Amino acid sequence: MDKRLIVVLVVFLFVLWYALRTAQIPPASIQASAEVFYINNETVTIVEKDGWGLFTLEVKPRISGFTFEIEFPEGTEYLIKVNGKEYRGNTTFKTTIDKDSEIYINFRLPDEDTKKLYRGEGQYYLTIKASKLPIWYVEYKIKLIPRKEKD
């Protein structure tokens, strides 16, 4: 009887470990502005010919103190405003969110990447992550697309 109980306990612990490791329960509700939309089942935002892009996120936490991170394409400069506080940098932005927040994201793709994007030679994505251990995690990808010229 003891061996059966140990086997059941080991199997239960493995299943619990796997469930915690693979669970994706969002720590917040994240809503994007009209500048982020869907095309062909992909979330996209527009990059202008000069490389600039802009959109807003509204974040409503379900838990406090989670990590909010945005990964930009390599070399991308950004100016992000979170509840009135400005952050400048490039490639990766990371902060902790404790309350309802409005996040303004203004970024500039490097010139070479912008040219490739407009020539259709490359695909670029922003990755937005929100996480807090042990099980709170969500990841969103936003594809960058060029603005189409009006005919």
C-alpha angles and dihedrals in degrees: 000000000000093000092052091050092050091049091050090048092050092048091047092050091049092050090047091049091049093048092051092046096051100035116116109193110163113236090208145016107252118195122183128212125247090275088074113065144147128268120170092347093306128113107235143175130193126252116201123227090261090057098254124135131177137187141146132234126200111206122195110182123220088191130023128240100031124151116251116196136177120194115199127191111281112286096014114145119216143189111198125183117200114185091331097315116114126218125188127190145103140267100354132040121187132175142148120253120208104161142021106305139188110209122196112200119197116172140170121211115216113266095248092050091048091053091049091048092052092046090051093241099123145028121222130191140189114216118207116195132183120184148157126172137283105024109341110109140133133165129194128187122207117194117218114226132181120250110257116234117239114245 
